[in-house]
């Protein structure tokens, strides 16, 4: 049994704590909140032995062998650094840091300390996406000619939603960080590396009410991203991401090749993990749904689908810890995703194409 400390109690309470509690090889032994009274209340609610208000206290607990971090992105680097320096295994939410040099430093530290560090890139573990990956690798579409990705949601569409860290670019907020970080990882997983990119970021709601002052505060993070990528194999890839639109098709990936077309998509507005289906067609034939094989399906379903995928991430992490064999996705994949996000900002600021280092 691996003793885990959960750091970050928003997403942490919704997904991380339930996931670790339900996994047969992990036990939540400690929880962190910057307010010790809150930490104690959360520990009591979830029957967790230790409550701490510093990361230093967390890593000093002998029962803690591993730490999961799901705080806002601007806190990741300093927290993860303390965890890794203490020789504890790490599960980190995305985006992993605020810039690629921080991400690279964490990756090198994890290597030096010989600990298993993974990132919660959960689309790799969703049944429909796994089938989609298998079909691509079997050559279903042949030579790729065009990739189109739309990830459209309304989580920030309500202008009355208050200002928080998500509204600040310096704190790692924005649609690029929350959604683009995932997209960059699965593009690399499914289609390979990116050669160059061109990006335009925009903010549809330029100010929100700050709950602290009850006054309007400027929003400088993006809520819509439009990207054109050229993959290393030359395939053009068009990506549209938005958190402020009411779209019937929330998340859709289409691949067109010389031998066929392959689509994975979901219309589930409430749950961005469940509801993915796969369709395919050969030239001149209608698009037909391809059944997801039962071995790929989730063993257990949760009201919050993110838990179903997260438990698979834990499973991979635990196996890696037990065998001391680094897992994929690791912090290496986190570094690559962060690199592409940094270059997206650079492209937007310069208004030009940016090359991606190989």
Secondary structure, DSSP 8 states (H G I E B T S, - for coil): -EEEEEE-SSHIIIIIHHHHHHSTTEEEEEEE-SSHHHHHHHHHHTT-SEEESSHHHHHH-TT--EEEE-S-GGGHHHHHHHHHHTT-EEEE-SS-SSSHHHHHHHHHHHHHHT--EEE--GGGG-HHHHHHHHHHHTTTT-SEEEEEEEEE--TT--TTS-B-GGG-GGGT-SHIIIIIHHHHHHHHHHH--EEEEEEEEE-SS-EEEETTTTEEEE--S-SEEEEEEEETTS-EEEEEEESS---SS-EEEEEEESS-EEEEEE--SS-SSTT-EEEEE-TTS--EEE---GGGS-SS--SSHHHHHHHHHHHHHHHHHHHT---SSBHHHHHHHHHHHHHHHHHHHHTS-EE---
